[in-house]
Amino acid sequence: MQVTRYAEAQPYAAPEHYDMHCLRLQGKEASQTDSIWIGLSHLLPGGRTSLKDAAVEKIYIVVAGEVTVETPTGTVTLGVLDSCRLAPGEARALSNRTNAPASILLAMPT
């Protein structure tokens, strides 16, 4: 078993993420995983990412606040424990359009 304590989770820099603090919870340098890694991002009010795609699928789960997910085909606002899947190659932008911080989990292949 490999445990990552939240208090010891290491930040990582994610390109084109603004007013966000990203922590690696599992995978990559945090633990040895076979197929996925898990990150936790805290978005300040106004925090956002650029509209960008990835070659692999992504799963997002909101754990605090509200996060708006925009794709070329639509926009949805997710609340606590709402989730979405983005297909490989599907561009997305995340944003916190509220006055309160928000947090979202990310799971994606290594």
Backbone hydrogen bonds, N-H to C=O, Kabsch-Sander energy under -0.5 kcal/mol:
donor,donor_aa,acceptor,acceptor_aa,energy
3,V,1,M,-0.5
5,R,3,V,-0.6
8,E,5,R,-1.7
9,A,5,R,-0.8
9,A,6,Y,-1.1
10,Q,24,R,-0.6
12,Y,22,C,-1.9
14,A,12,Y,-0.5
17,H,14,A,-1.1
18,Y,48,R,-3.4
21,H,42,H,-2.2
23,L,40,L,-2.7
24,R,10,Q,-2.7
25,L,23,L,-0.6
25,L,38,I,-2.5
26,Q,38,I,-1.6
30,A,27,G,-2.5
33,T,31,S,-0.7
37,W,108,M,-2.4
38,I,26,Q,-2.0
39,G,106,L,-2.6
40,L,23,L,-2.5
41,S,104,I,-2.8
42,H,21,H,-2.6
43,L,41,S,-0.5
43,L,102,A,-3.3
44,L,19,D,-2.4
44,L,42,H,-0.6
46,G,96,N,-2.5
47,G,44,L,-3.1
48,R,18,Y,-2.4
49,T,94,L,-2.2
50,S,16,E,-1.6
52,K,50,S,-0.8
52,K,92,R,-2.3
58,K,86,L,-2.0
59,I,107,A,-2.2
60,Y,84,C,-2.5
61,I,105,L,-1.9
62,V,82,D,-2.3
63,V,103,S,-2.5
64,A,103,S,-1.5
67,V,78,L,-2.1
68,T,95,S,-3.2
69,V,76,V,-3.2
70,E,68,T,-0.5
70,E,93,A,-2.9
71,T,74,G,-3.3
74,G,71,T,-1.1
76,V,69,V,-2.3
78,L,67,V,-3.1
78,L,76,V,-0.5
81,L,62,V,-3.5
82,D,79,G,-2.5
84,C,60,Y,-2.0
86,L,58,K,-3.0
89,G,54,A,-3.7
90,E,87,A,-2.3
91,A,89,G,-0.7
92,R,52,K,-2.2
93,A,70,E,-2.0
95,S,68,T,-1.8
96,N,47,G,-2.5
97,R,95,S,-0.7
102,A,43,L,-2.2
103,S,64,A,-2.3
104,I,41,S,-2.4
105,L,61,I,-3.4
106,L,39,G,-2.8
107,A,59,I,-2.4
108,M,37,W,-2.0
110,T,35,S,-1.5
